[in-house]
C-alpha cells in the first residue's frame, strides 16, 4: 500500500485489451495482469507520479486513486465504449 496514495480497482468491466493497456501505460509499473485480472503492485504503488494515464484507460469510475495526504481523489474517466488506441 502506498504511503501517499491508495489505488482501488474494479476491473469487472475491463476487456483483456484494457487490462493489458492499463499495465502497459503506467510509467512506473504499478499495474500488472495476473490470472486475467489487473493487480496493483503494492511495492510500486508509492512510486505513482499522478500522471493520470491510467485514468484515461480505465472505464469511468472503475479505478480510484485516493490521496491520503489530502481529501482529494482521482477517478477514471474513459467511457465504456472507448477502445484504447493501438500503437
Secondary structure, 3 states (H helix, E strand, C coil): CCCCEEEEECHHHCCHHHHHHHHHHCCCCCEEEECCEEEECHHHHCCCCCCCHHHHHCECCCEEEEECCCCCEEECCECCCCCCCCC
